[in-house]
Amino acid sequence: MPRKLEKLLEDARGACHELRSFTQGKTYEDLLDDRGLQLILERLFEVLGEALFRLRNLDEGSFEQITDGHRIIGTRNLLAHGYDIVDHEILWAAVQSSLTPLEEDLERLLNQG
């Protein structure tokens, strides 16, 4: 596996790990009450989406193996350009339901290398 591809997959996996770490034991109400946590989630989704965007440009075949990859990139674009319309409920739902399949996809790709 090319080093650049591995780095992007590692960056995405790291963002997933941090999303899980910062939200562990938290509720959606905790998120609403904690501006710092909101900013952390926003930033980590930006990192995750940017890593997947670069992955798509580098190796589209690998990117296509990632569940909801296009949706994650779209979320990153919204966070970067539509900061005033961020819906934290959507980010929270993504952490709760989409993180595990994404982590599994990233692990599988990393293990193929």
C-alpha positions, 0 to 999 in steps of 0.5 A: 500500500502506498504510504500516502494512502495509508496515511489518509486511512490512518488519519480517518481512523484517528478521527473516528477514534477521537470522535468515539473518545470525546463522545463516550458516556455523553448524551445528545443533551450533553452535546447541546450544553457543551460548546467545546464538545460541539466544536470538537465534533465539528473539527473531527468531522472536517478532518474525517471528510478531508481525509476521505476527499483526498483518498477519493482523489488518490484511489477511487477504488479504495474510497468506493469501499467506504460506507457513506464516503460521499455523505461524509465528504458532504458533511465536511463541506457543509461544516467548512462552508455552511458554519451557520447552518450546522445541525448538531443532531445530524452530527450526533446521529452520525457518531451513534450510527455510522462510526462503527461501519466506517471504522470497520471499512477503514480497518479492512482497507488498512489490513489489505495493505 
